[in-house]
Amino acid sequence: MSENSSRDGSAILDVQNVHKTYSHPTQPIEVLRGASLAAKRGETVAILGPSGSGKSTMLSLLAGLDKPTSGVISLVGEDLARLSEEKLARFRAKNLGIIFQQFHLMNNLTATENVSLPLEIARNPDAVAKARRALEDVGLGHRQQHFPHQLSGGECQRVAIARALVVEPPVLLADEPSGNLDTKTGTQVMKMLFDLAKNKGTTLILVTHNEDLAGWCNRKLHLAEGRLQQ
């Protein structure tokens, strides 16, 4: 059975027949071979696959950080490939939250400053107040002025979650978000992530190799031979 359960007008994320090929001195490397995916608002979708299957490539394409060789990726009705770099950056800041395995926090900024950064870039006048509320949401109201090196791994990932959700994006992309955490902490952080996404009506696309974690999602898709399969 193929890729998508929900290809209809209500899809907030719509990926149609995407191919991605990288040039190579000997022969081209075809990573994606007609991958398709549709996700509705508020839906949670896991993308599973072994190392080297193309999960990171897929996530980069969904985030607009790379462009497909062919095919269409549409987010909130906007074809990402048609946007200029400047418009794409603004569009991404407003419509996408991204959580990485490595946290990617700014070491010289406090928790509040890290979370407020996307709002500051968007020139939101309430950036600091919203960042503080977002940290309260992830249980870190008491750690607002701490720097990343003063926080545990689980706390750093919660700061990253707050930063990704503070702009209230319709779509959240998560790349192995519990991969650097111990099992207990990872479970706690992921439960928090799913609860927040549900409460905010956010569509969550979770890239993982963890079958148990993928089971928390509404749907599981497996990336194999360059395609997404149910």
N, CA and C of each residue as an Amber inpcrd file, in Angstrom:
protein
   690
   0.8650000  -1.1960000   0.0000000   0.0000000   0.0000000   0.0000000
   0.8860000   1.2260000   0.0000000   0.4980000   2.2940000  -0.6530000
   1.3510000   3.4530000  -0.7860000   1.0100000   4.5230000   0.2110000
   1.9160000   5.3570000   0.2750000   2.2890000   6.5600000   0.9400000
   1.2720000   7.3000000   1.7640000   0.1890000   7.6800000   1.2270000
  -0.6300000   8.6770000   1.9000000  -2.0370000   8.1860000   2.1270000
  -2.5740000   8.6200000   3.2430000  -3.9540000   8.2640000   3.5300000
  -4.8690000   9.4240000   3.2330000  -4.3180000  10.5900000   3.0640000
  -5.1830000  11.7550000   3.1230000  -4.9140000  12.7500000   2.0090000
  -4.8120000  12.2790000   0.7810000  -4.6080000  13.2230000  -0.3000000
  -5.9430000  13.8400000  -0.6970000  -6.2620000  14.9440000  -0.0620000
  -7.4670000  15.6820000  -0.3990000  -7.2050000  17.1470000  -0.1290000
  -8.2200000  17.9580000  -0.3020000  -8.0370000  19.4010000  -0.2030000
  -7.6680000  19.8970000   1.1690000  -7.7930000  19.0370000   2.1920000
  -7.5260000  19.4930000   3.5450000  -6.0640000  19.3100000   3.9530000
  -5.2290000  18.7780000   3.0630000  -3.8290000  18.5310000   3.4040000
  -3.0880000  19.8500000   3.6140000  -2.4370000  19.9750000   4.7770000
  -1.6550000  21.1800000   5.0480000  -0.2350000  21.0080000   4.5180000
   0.1950000  19.7360000   4.4040000   1.4730000  19.3950000   3.7870000
   1.1980000  18.3880000   2.6910000   1.6490000  18.6950000   1.4810000
   1.3490000  17.8420000   0.3300000   2.6200000  17.6380000  -0.4880000
   3.0950000  16.4090000  -0.5040000   4.3130000  16.0450000  -1.2370000
   3.9140000  15.1210000  -2.3730000   4.2050000  15.5310000  -3.5970000
   3.7550000  14.7730000  -4.7530000   4.9300000  14.3190000  -5.6170000
   5.1330000  12.9910000  -5.6470000   6.0610000  12.3540000  -6.5850000
   7.4470000  13.0180000  -6.5820000   8.0220000  13.1340000  -5.4080000
   9.3020000  13.8370000  -5.2680000  10.4870000  12.9020000  -5.5340000
  11.3600000  13.3670000  -6.3980000  12.6250000  12.6890000  -6.6750000
  13.7560000  13.5950000  -6.2100000  14.8170000  12.9870000  -5.7020000
  16.0170000  13.7430000  -5.3540000  17.2420000  12.9320000  -5.7630000
  18.0100000  13.5160000  -6.6780000  19.2100000  12.8720000  -7.1960000
  20.4010000  13.7920000  -6.9750000  21.4800000  13.2330000  -6.4390000
  22.7190000  13.9960000  -6.2360000  23.7320000  13.5690000  -7.2940000
  24.4460000  14.5440000  -7.8360000  25.4750000  14.2320000  -8.8300000
  26.6670000  13.5600000  -8.1520000  27.3390000  12.6990000  -8.8990000
  28.4970000  11.9710000  -8.3910000  29.4350000  11.7190000  -9.5640000
  30.7510000  11.7450000  -9.3370000  31.7060000  11.5700000 -10.4450000
  31.4900000  10.3060000 -11.2670000  31.1100000   9.2070000 -10.6270000
  30.9300000   7.9600000 -11.3730000  29.5030000   7.8040000 -11.8850000
  28.5300000   7.9520000 -10.9960000  27.1330000   7.8880000 -11.4280000
  26.2480000   8.6190000 -10.4330000  25.1170000   9.1890000 -10.8950000
  24.2180000   9.9390000  -9.9990000  23.6900000   9.0420000  -8.8750000
  23.4670000   9.6560000  -7.7090000  22.9180000   8.9300000  -6.5660000
  21.4640000   9.3410000  -6.3870000  20.5630000   8.4040000  -6.6520000
  19.1240000   8.6830000  -6.5510000  18.6470000   8.2860000  -5.1530000
  18.3460000   9.3000000  -4.3320000  17.9590000   9.0380000  -2.9450000
  16.4480000   8.8390000  -2.8280000  15.6760000   9.7250000  -3.4500000
  14.2110000   9.6100000  -3.4340000  13.7210000   9.3260000  -4.8490000
  12.7750000   8.4150000  -4.9620000  12.3090000   7.9580000  -6.2740000
  10.7790000   8.0150000  -6.3520000  10.2250000   9.2000000  -6.2190000
   8.7790000   9.3280000  -6.3230000   8.0740000   9.2400000  -4.9850000
   8.6550000   9.8540000  -3.9620000   8.0380000   9.8420000  -2.6310000
   6.8440000  10.7970000  -2.5860000   5.7730000  10.3630000  -1.9490000
   4.5720000  11.1780000  -1.8040000   4.0460000  11.0910000  -0.3770000
   3.4420000  12.1810000   0.0610000   2.9400000  12.2590000   1.4340000
   1.9250000  13.3800000   1.5260000   0.8390000  13.1430000   2.2400000
  -0.1170000  14.2060000   2.5360000  -0.4660000  14.1310000   4.0190000
  -0.4620000  15.2770000   4.6770000  -0.7810000  15.3190000   6.1040000
  -1.7810000  16.4280000   6.3740000  -2.7800000  16.1250000   7.1940000
  -3.7960000  17.1020000   7.5530000  -3.3700000  17.9230000   8.7570000
  -4.0570000  19.0280000   8.9790000  -3.7850000  19.8590000  10.1480000
  -4.0120000  19.0410000  11.4210000  -3.0360000  19.1000000  12.3240000
  -3.1470000  18.4000000  13.5920000  -2.7800000  16.9300000  13.5600000
  -2.4380000  16.4100000  12.3810000  -2.0900000  14.9980000  12.2620000
  -0.6320000  14.7680000  12.6650000  -0.3490000  13.5970000  13.2350000
   1.0260000  13.2270000  13.5560000   1.4340000  12.0560000  12.6660000
   2.5640000  12.2110000  11.9860000   3.0270000  11.2100000  11.0220000
   4.4840000  10.8710000  11.3050000   4.7750000   9.5870000  11.4370000
   6.1550000   9.1350000  11.6290000   6.7220000   8.6560000  10.3040000
   7.9740000   9.0250000  10.0410000   8.7040000   8.5130000   8.8870000
   9.8390000   7.6570000   9.4190000   9.7660000   6.3670000   9.1360000
  10.7360000   5.3930000   9.6100000  11.6430000   4.9460000   8.4740000
  12.8290000   4.4960000   8.8440000  13.7300000   3.9720000   7.8290000
  15.1160000   3.8020000   8.4050000  15.8750000   2.8360000   7.8730000
  17.2330000   2.6240000   8.3730000  18.1530000   3.7760000   7.9790000
  19.3230000   3.8120000   8.5930000  20.3170000   4.8220000   8.2620000
  20.6540000   4.7340000   6.7720000  20.6830000   5.8840000   6.1040000
  20.9990000   5.9090000   4.6800000  19.8060000   5.7510000   3.7700000
  18.6050000   5.6470000   4.3550000  17.4130000   5.4390000   3.5210000
  16.8970000   6.7270000   2.9030000  17.3860000   7.8830000   3.3940000
  16.9510000   9.1560000   2.8210000  16.0810000   9.9780000   3.7410000
  15.9890000   9.5910000   5.0220000  15.1330000  10.3190000   5.9650000
  15.5810000  11.7710000   6.1210000  16.8790000  11.9790000   6.2880000
  17.3910000  13.3440000   6.4590000  17.1870000  14.1680000   5.1990000
  17.3520000  13.5290000   4.0450000  17.1070000  14.2200000   2.7740000
  15.6560000  14.6590000   2.6880000  14.7470000  13.7620000   3.0480000
  13.3190000  14.0870000   3.0210000  13.0100000  15.2610000   3.9370000
  13.5990000  15.2460000   5.1340000  13.3390000  16.3230000   6.0840000
  13.8690000  17.6590000   5.5640000  15.0450000  17.6430000   4.9530000
  15.6090000  18.8740000   4.3860000  14.7120000  19.4360000   3.2910000
  14.1240000  18.5600000   2.5060000  13.2160000  19.0000000   1.4450000
  11.9360000  19.5740000   2.0420000  11.3830000  18.9030000   3.0590000
  10.1600000  19.3880000   3.6940000  10.3860000  20.7480000   4.3460000
  11.6010000  20.9670000   4.8450000  11.9230000  22.2280000   5.5080000
  12.2840000  23.3350000   4.5170000  12.3690000  22.9910000   3.2480000
  12.7520000  23.9890000   2.2600000  14.2320000  24.3290000   2.3180000
  15.0250000  23.4890000   2.9750000  16.4650000  23.7070000   3.0510000
  17.1710000  23.1660000   1.8130000  16.4790000  22.3490000   1.0590000
  16.9780000  21.7900000  -0.2010000  15.7960000  21.7000000  -1.1560000
  16.0770000  21.5680000  -2.4410000  14.9950000  21.4960000  -3.4280000
  14.9980000  20.1360000  -4.1130000  13.8110000  19.6180000  -4.4120000
  13.7460000  18.3250000  -5.0890000  14.2280000  18.4280000  -6.5380000
  14.7300000  17.3230000  -7.0600000  15.1070000  17.2770000  -8.4730000
  13.8560000  17.3950000  -9.3380000  12.7840000  16.7520000  -8.8880000
  11.4750000  16.8930000  -9.5380000  10.4000000  16.5900000  -8.5180000
   9.1620000  16.9530000  -8.8640000   8.0600000  16.7780000  -7.9250000
   7.7350000  18.0810000  -7.2100000   6.6640000  18.0540000  -6.4090000
   6.1700000  19.2650000  -5.7570000   6.0320000  19.0450000  -4.2580000
   6.5080000  20.0130000  -3.4920000   6.2940000  20.0340000  -2.0430000
   5.5280000  21.2980000  -1.7130000   4.3040000  21.1230000  -1.2280000
   3.4210000  22.2500000  -0.9330000   3.1230000  22.2850000   0.5560000
   3.3190000  23.4550000   1.1530000   3.0460000  23.6570000   2.5740000
   2.0830000  24.8210000   2.7260000   0.9620000  24.5760000   3.3790000
  -0.0910000  25.5800000   3.5530000  -0.4500000  26.1830000   2.1830000
  -0.4950000  25.3260000   1.1590000  -0.8950000  25.7630000  -0.1740000
   0.1900000  26.4540000  -0.9770000   1.4140000  26.5320000  -0.4490000
   2.4990000  27.2430000  -1.1240000   3.5280000  26.2430000  -1.6420000
   3.8230000  26.3140000  -2.9460000   4.8510000  25.4810000  -3.5540000
   6.2160000  26.0460000  -3.1530000   6.9660000  25.3070000  -2.3210000
   8.2160000  25.8220000  -1.7720000   9.2360000  26.1610000  -2.8610000
   9.2460000  25.3790000  -3.9350000  10.2420000  25.5770000  -4.9850000
  10.0400000  26.8900000  -5.7430000   8.8580000  27.4530000  -5.6620000
   8.5550000  28.6890000  -6.3940000   8.9320000  29.9500000  -5.6190000
   9.3360000  29.7880000  -4.3740000   9.6610000  30.9450000  -3.5410000
  11.1360000  31.3190000  -3.6880000  11.4170000  32.6040000  -3.7320000
  12.8000000  33.0660000  -3.7220000  13.4030000  32.7440000  -2.3620000
  14.7340000  32.7910000  -2.2470000  15.3860000  32.4830000  -0.9790000
  14.8850000  33.4000000   0.1400000  14.7110000  34.6760000  -0.1790000
  14.2530000  35.6380000   0.8250000  12.8300000  35.3320000   1.2700000
  11.9410000  35.0790000   0.3090000  10.5490000  34.7590000   0.6480000
  10.4570000  33.4190000   1.3640000  11.2970000  32.4670000   0.9450000
  11.2920000  31.1500000   1.5740000  11.7050000  31.2480000   3.0330000
  12.7190000  32.0640000   3.3210000  13.1760000  32.2400000   4.7010000
  12.0610000  32.8240000   5.5740000  11.3570000  33.8230000   5.0470000
  10.2490000  34.4260000   5.8000000   9.1070000  33.4300000   5.9750000
   8.8100000  32.6980000   4.9080000   7.7350000  31.7130000   4.9410000
   8.0520000  30.6090000   5.9510000   9.3010000  30.1380000   5.9360000
   9.7220000  29.0770000   6.8480000   9.6200000  29.5460000   8.3010000
  10.0550000  30.7750000   8.5510000  10.0240000  31.3170000   9.9170000
   8.6080000  31.3730000  10.4700000   7.6520000  31.5780000   9.5990000
   6.2570000  31.7260000  10.0320000   5.5260000  30.3940000  10.1080000
   5.8540000  29.4610000   9.2310000   5.0340000  28.2650000   9.0680000
   5.6590000  26.9500000   9.5060000   6.9510000  26.9750000   9.8400000
   7.6370000  25.7310000  10.1730000   8.3860000  25.8290000  11.4990000
   8.2520000  24.8070000  12.3140000   9.1040000  24.6490000  13.4720000
   9.9540000  23.4110000  13.2270000  11.2350000  23.4790000  13.5900000
  12.1360000  22.3530000  13.3490000  12.8780000  22.0120000  14.6400000
  12.8590000  20.7340000  15.0010000  13.5660000  20.2570000  16.1830000
  14.5930000  19.2190000  15.7360000  15.8520000  19.4390000  16.1230000
  16.9300000  18.5630000  15.7100000  17.3930000  17.6780000  16.8690000
  18.0510000  16.5840000  16.5280000  18.6170000  15.6910000  17.5330000
  19.6930000  16.4050000  18.3520000  20.4290000  17.3180000  17.7140000
  21.5690000  17.9640000  18.3600000  21.2050000  19.2680000  19.0960000
  19.9290000  19.5890000  19.1970000  19.4080000  20.7820000  19.8960000
  19.6480000  22.0790000  19.1140000  20.8980000  22.3330000  18.6860000
  21.2420000  23.5440000  17.9270000  20.8500000  24.8240000  18.6550000
  21.1650000  24.8840000  19.9400000  20.9510000  26.1170000  20.6950000
  22.1830000  27.0100000  20.5690000  21.9770000  28.3140000  20.7230000
  23.0850000  29.2640000  20.7080000  23.6980000  29.2990000  22.1060000
  24.9640000  28.8890000  22.2120000  25.5920000  28.7290000  23.5290000
  25.7460000  30.0340000  24.2980000  25.8150000  31.1580000  23.5710000
  26.0210000  32.4530000  24.2360000  24.7060000  33.1520000  24.5740000
  23.5800000  32.4680000  24.3620000  22.2670000  33.0390000  24.6670000
  21.6010000  32.2600000  25.7910000  20.8340000  32.9510000  26.6210000
  20.0670000  32.2860000  27.6760000  18.9190000  31.5010000  27.0530000
  18.2530000  30.7100000  27.8700000  17.1020000  29.9460000  27.3890000
  16.0540000  30.8830000  26.7910000  15.7580000  31.9790000  27.4910000
  14.7780000  32.9420000  26.9810000  15.2330000  33.5410000  25.6560000
  16.4910000  33.8820000  25.5610000  17.0090000  34.4910000  24.3290000
  17.0040000  33.5040000  23.1730000  17.2990000  32.2370000  23.4500000
  17.2430000  31.2130000  22.4060000  15.8260000  31.0610000  21.8690000
  14.8610000  31.0210000  22.7810000  13.4680000  30.8140000  22.3720000
  12.9080000  32.0470000  21.6650000  13.3130000  33.2220000  22.1060000
  12.7770000  34.4500000  21.4950000  13.4040000  34.7690000  20.1390000
  14.5020000  34.0800000  19.8020000  15.2490000  34.4090000  18.5840000
  14.3900000  34.4310000  17.3150000  13.5860000  33.3770000  17.0280000
  12.7650000  33.4370000  15.8130000  11.7500000  34.5730000  15.8240000
  11.2670000  34.9340000  17.0140000  10.3250000  36.0570000  17.1180000
  11.0510000  37.3850000  16.9150000  12.2740000  37.4750000  17.4190000
  13.0680000  38.6900000  17.2220000  13.3480000  38.8980000  15.7290000
  13.6790000  37.7960000  15.0440000  13.9390000  37.8760000  13.6060000
  12.6960000  38.3540000  12.8660000  11.5100000  37.8950000  13.3560000
  10.2450000  38.3060000  12.7470000   9.7760000  39.6700000  13.2490000
  10.6010000  40.2960000  14.1180000  10.3120000  41.6230000  14.6770000
   8.9980000  41.6440000  15.4390000   8.7600000  40.5840000  16.1900000
   7.5700000  40.5200000  17.0330000   7.8080000  41.3310000  18.2980000
   6.9770000  42.3200000  18.5780000   7.2070000  43.1810000  19.7450000
   7.0510000  42.4610000  21.0840000   6.3720000  41.3140000  21.0820000
   6.1570000  40.5700000  22.3330000   7.0830000  39.3660000  22.4340000
   8.2290000  39.4290000  21.7530000   9.1180000  38.2710000  21.6520000
   9.5090000  37.7090000  23.0160000   9.9600000  38.5500000  23.9010000
  10.4520000  38.0740000  25.2010000   9.3210000  37.4860000  26.0420000
   8.1890000  38.1610000  26.0830000   7.0480000  37.6730000  26.8680000
   6.5610000  36.3220000  26.3330000   6.5060000  36.1860000  25.0150000
   6.0690000  34.9170000  24.4180000   7.0840000  33.8140000  24.6820000
   8.3660000  34.1630000  24.6410000   9.4110000  33.1720000  24.9190000
   9.2980000  32.6640000  26.3480000   9.0390000  33.5660000  27.2730000
   8.8970000  33.1590000  28.6770000   7.7010000  32.2360000  28.8730000
   6.5890000  32.5430000  28.1840000   5.4060000  31.6800000  28.2760000
   5.6920000  30.3060000  27.6770000   6.4350000  30.2930000  26.5710000
   6.7700000  29.0220000  25.9230000   7.6440000  28.1650000  26.8340000
   8.5650000  28.7990000  27.5590000   9.3970000  28.0580000  28.5080000
   8.5670000  27.5440000  29.6770000   7.5760000  28.3190000  30.1110000
   6.6380000  27.8340000  31.1380000   5.9150000  26.5860000  30.6360000
   5.5290000  26.5970000  29.3600000   4.7930000  25.4700000  28.7720000
   5.6020000  24.1770000  28.8100000   6.9220000  24.2940000  28.7030000
   7.7630000  23.0850000  28.7170000   8.3930000  22.8460000  30.0940000
   7.8660000  23.5310000  31.1250000   8.3000000  23.3010000  32.4900000
   9.6440000  23.8970000  32.8540000  10.0530000  24.9450000  32.1360000
  11.3640000  25.5520000  32.3960000  11.2540000  27.0220000  32.7870000
  10.1490000  27.3730000  33.4180000   9.9920000  28.7560000  33.8540000
  11.0820000  29.1890000  34.8280000  11.6340000  28.2260000  35.5710000
  12.6680000  28.5260000  36.5610000  14.0740000  28.5210000  35.9680000
  14.1920000  28.2450000  34.6460000  15.5110000  28.1480000  34.0130000
  15.6890000  29.1850000  32.9060000  14.8770000  30.2210000  32.9400000
  14.8440000  31.1680000  31.8210000  16.1710000  31.8750000  31.5760000
  16.9150000  32.1590000  32.6230000  18.1610000  32.9150000  32.4730000
  19.4050000  32.0210000  32.4450000  19.1880000  30.7200000  32.3360000
  20.3110000  29.7990000  32.2720000  20.7940000  29.6290000  30.8260000
  22.0950000  29.4080000  30.6820000  22.6940000  29.1590000  29.3790000
  22.6860000  27.6540000  29.1010000  22.8000000  27.2600000  27.8150000
  22.7520000  25.8260000  27.4870000  23.7160000  24.9600000  28.2970000
  24.9300000  25.4570000  28.5760000  25.8960000  24.6370000  29.3150000
  25.4840000  24.4380000  30.7790000  24.4980000  25.2060000  31.2370000
  23.9970000  25.0670000  32.6050000  22.7550000  24.1730000  32.6700000
  22.3460000  23.6290000  31.5210000  21.1400000  22.8040000  31.4360000
  21.4970000  21.3630000  31.1000000  20.6420000  20.4420000  31.5140000
  20.8250000  19.0310000  31.1430000  20.4190000  18.8370000  29.6910000
  20.7080000  17.6490000  29.1510000  20.3200000  17.3560000  27.7700000
  18.8130000  17.4430000  27.5730000  18.0680000  16.8930000  28.5450000
  16.6070000  16.9450000  28.4430000  16.0830000  18.3670000  28.4900000
  16.7100000  19.2020000  29.3270000  16.2970000  20.6030000  29.4180000
  16.6320000  21.3510000  28.1240000  17.7950000  21.0590000  27.5520000
  18.1600000  21.7000000  26.2740000  17.1550000  21.3370000  25.1810000
  16.7280000  20.0730000  25.1610000  15.7620000  19.6820000  24.1340000
  14.4110000  20.3330000  24.3820000  14.0530000  20.5510000  25.6270000
  12.7990000  21.2560000  25.9240000  12.8860000  22.7210000  25.4980000
  14.0580000  23.3290000  25.6550000  14.2510000  24.6960000  25.1430000
  14.0840000  24.7030000  23.6240000  14.6430000  23.6900000  22.9610000
  14.5270000  23.5920000  21.5060000  13.0630000  23.4190000  21.0770000
  12.3090000  22.6520000  21.8500000  10.8800000  22.4760000  21.5550000
  10.1380000  23.7990000  21.7230000  10.4420000  24.5060000  22.8080000
   9.8080000  25.8140000  23.0350000  10.1290000  26.7680000  21.8950000
  11.3750000  26.7630000  21.4330000  11.7860000  27.6380000  20.3300000
  11.0380000  27.2820000  19.0390000  10.8650000  25.9860000  18.7960000
  10.1870000  25.5510000  17.5690000   8.7060000  25.9010000  17.5780000
   8.0940000  25.9050000  18.7700000   6.6500000  26.1170000  18.8600000
   6.2490000  27.5580000  19.1730000   7.2190000  28.4080000  19.5170000
   6.8790000  29.7470000  19.9930000   6.1970000  30.5940000  18.9190000
   6.4860000  30.3130000  17.6460000   5.8420000  31.0770000  16.5660000
   4.4920000  30.4680000  16.1790000   4.1200000  29.3800000  16.8900000
   2.8640000  28.6680000  16.6290000   2.7570000  28.2620000  15.1610000
   3.7500000  27.5220000  14.6580000   3.7420000  27.1150000  13.2500000
   2.6950000  26.0420000  12.9950000   2.1030000  26.0060000  11.8190000
   1.1430000  24.9460000  11.5100000   1.7940000  23.5770000  11.3580000
   3.0910000  23.5550000  11.0240000   3.7890000  22.2760000  10.8080000
   5.0790000  22.2450000  11.6250000   5.3010000  21.1170000  12.2940000
   6.4970000  20.9130000  13.0960000   7.2400000  19.6910000  12.5620000
   8.5200000  19.8630000  12.2540000   9.3680000  18.7680000  11.7910000
  10.3220000  18.3930000  12.9200000  10.4190000  17.1150000  13.2390000
  11.2850000  16.6630000  14.3240000  12.1860000  15.5440000  13.8180000
  13.4980000  15.7440000  13.9420000  14.4830000  14.7950000  13.4340000
  15.1380000  14.0620000  14.6010000  14.7090000  12.8220000  14.8640000
  15.2470000  12.0210000  15.9690000  15.3760000  12.8640000  17.2490000
  14.3050000  13.5280000  17.6890000  14.4130000  14.5040000  18.7840000
  14.8220000  13.9260000  20.1260000  14.6760000  12.6170000  20.3070000
  15.0830000  12.0100000  21.5810000  16.3590000  11.2050000  21.4310000
  17.0010000  11.3080000  20.2780000  18.1650000  10.4700000  19.9750000
  19.3520000  10.6750000  20.8900000  19.5100000  11.8620000  21.4610000
  20.6470000  12.1500000  22.3350000  20.2960000  12.0610000  23.8150000
  19.1050000  11.5460000  24.1210000  18.6440000  11.4980000  25.5100000
  18.5320000  10.0590000  25.9870000  18.6830000   9.8590000  27.2920000
  18.4580000   8.5230000  27.8260000  16.9830000   8.1660000  27.6930000
  16.6640000   6.8930000  27.8430000  15.3120000   6.4070000  27.5560000
  14.2450000   7.1280000  28.3780000  14.4760000   7.2630000  29.6880000
  13.4790000   7.8890000  30.5560000  13.2700000   9.3560000  30.1850000
  14.3720000  10.0920000  30.0430000  14.2680000  11.5140000  29.6910000
  13.6540000  11.6760000  28.3110000  14.0700000  10.8220000  27.3680000
  13.5370000  10.8890000  26.0120000  12.0290000  10.6920000  25.9860000
  11.5450000   9.7300000  26.7830000  10.1030000   9.4790000  26.8550000
   9.3640000  10.6850000  27.4180000   9.9220000  11.2850000  28.4700000
   9.2880000  12.4600000  29.0760000   9.2300000  13.6350000  28.0810000
  10.3400000  13.8630000  27.3990000  10.4010000  14.9740000  26.4440000
   9.4480000  14.7410000  25.2780000   9.3920000  13.5070000  24.7810000
   8.5210000  13.2270000  23.6390000   7.0440000  13.3220000  24.0340000
   6.6970000  12.8880000  25.2420000   5.3070000  13.0340000  25.6950000
   4.9320000  14.5130000  25.7360000   5.8530000  15.3400000  26.2170000
   5.6180000  16.7800000  26.2600000   5.4280000  17.3390000  24.8500000
   6.2740000  16.8870000  23.9270000   6.1860000  17.3600000  22.5450000
   4.8360000  16.9990000  21.9250000   4.4090000  15.7630000  22.0940000
   3.1330000  15.3280000  21.5210000   1.9560000  16.0650000  22.1580000
   2.0140000  16.2740000  23.4790000   0.9270000  16.9870000  24.1660000
   0.8210000  18.4290000  23.6650000   1.9680000  19.0940000  23.5330000
   1.9590000  20.4830000  23.0630000   1.4530000  20.5720000  21.6330000
   1.9090000  19.6620000  20.7740000   1.4630000  19.6720000  19.3780000
  -0.0490000  19.4610000  19.3030000  -0.5580000  18.5350000  20.1190000
  -2.0000000  18.2680000  20.1220000  -2.7820000  19.4820000  20.5980000
  -2.3220000  20.0960000  21.6750000  -3.0210000  21.2580000  22.2390000
  -3.0440000  22.4400000  21.2780000  -2.0080000  22.5680000  20.4700000
  -1.9090000  23.7030000  19.5450000  -2.4270000  23.3690000  18.1470000
  -2.8380000  22.1170000  17.9340000  -3.3420000  21.7140000  16.6240000
  -2.2630000  21.6920000  15.5560000  -1.0310000  21.4120000  15.9770000
   0.1130000  21.4300000  15.0610000   0.2820000  20.0840000  14.3710000
   0.5570000  20.1150000  13.0750000   0.8910000  18.9040000  12.3400000
   2.3350000  18.5400000  12.6540000   2.5660000  17.3160000  13.0950000
   3.9060000  16.8710000  13.4800000   4.3880000  15.7840000  12.5320000
   5.5420000  16.0340000  11.9000000   6.2030000  15.0270000  11.0790000
   7.4500000  14.5910000  11.8390000   7.4580000  13.3500000  12.2750000
   8.5290000  12.8270000  13.1210000   9.3860000  11.8410000  12.3390000
  10.6720000  12.1570000  12.1810000  11.6250000  11.2430000  11.5600000
  12.3200000  10.4710000  12.6700000  12.2490000   9.1520000  12.6160000
  12.8180000   8.3460000  13.6880000  13.1380000   6.9410000  13.1840000
  14.0060000   6.2430000  13.9110000  14.2370000   4.8200000  13.6430000
  13.5870000   3.9800000  14.7450000  12.9300000   4.6670000  15.7070000
  12.3530000   4.0220000  16.8780000  10.9020000   3.6260000  16.6090000
  10.6540000   2.3370000  16.4670000   9.3100000   1.8420000  16.1570000
   8.3140000   2.1740000  17.2670000   8.7470000   2.0770000  18.5230000
   7.8500000   2.3710000  19.6430000   7.4110000   3.8300000  19.6140000
   8.3630000   4.7210000  19.3860000   8.0600000   6.1480000  19.3220000
   7.1570000   6.4510000  18.1350000   7.4230000   5.8060000  17.0180000
   6.5930000   6.0060000  15.8230000   5.1530000   5.5840000  16.0820000
   4.9940000   4.6120000  16.9820000   3.6530000   4.1230000  17.3010000
   2.7810000   5.1530000  18.0020000   3.3860000   6.2340000  18.5050000
   2.6070000   7.3090000  19.1280000   1.8780000   8.1450000  18.0690000
   2.3160000   8.0380000  16.8220000   1.7570000   8.8810000  15.7620000
   0.4700000   8.2920000  15.1840000  -0.3180000   9.1400000  14.5330000
  -1.5440000   8.6820000  13.8700000  -1.2250000   7.6930000  12.7510000
  -0.0980000   7.9390000  12.0720000   0.2940000   7.0820000  10.9450000
   1.7960000   6.8450000  10.9600000   2.1940000   5.6710000  10.4560000
   3.6070000   5.3580000  10.2840000   3.8690000   5.1080000   8.8010000
   4.8870000   5.7660000   8.2640000   5.3110000   5.5490000   6.8890000
   6.7580000   5.0720000   6.9020000   7.0560000   4.1110000   6.0370000
   8.4140000   3.5820000   5.9510000   9.0540000   4.0720000   4.6540000
  10.2470000   4.6350000   4.7770000  10.9890000   5.0870000   3.6040000
  11.8750000   3.9370000   3.1420000  11.5350000   3.3970000   1.9860000
  12.2750000   2.2530000   1.4510000  12.3790000   2.3960000  -0.0590000
  13.5690000   2.1840000  -0.5650000  13.8350000   2.2800000  -2.0060000
  13.3650000   3.6130000  -2.5670000  13.5290000   4.6650000  -1.7490000
  13.2340000   6.0140000  -2.2200000  11.7830000   6.4000000  -2.2090000
  10.9330000   5.5460000  -1.6290000   9.5090000   5.8560000  -1.5820000
   8.9570000   5.6710000  -0.1650000   7.8720000   6.3880000   0.1190000
   7.2050000   6.2620000   1.4080000   6.0590000   5.2650000   1.2800000
   6.0610000   4.2830000   2.1500000   5.0430000   3.2360000   2.0920000
   4.3800000   3.0670000   3.4420000   3.0680000   2.8340000   3.3870000
   2.2690000   2.6690000   4.6040000   2.6810000   1.3950000   5.3200000
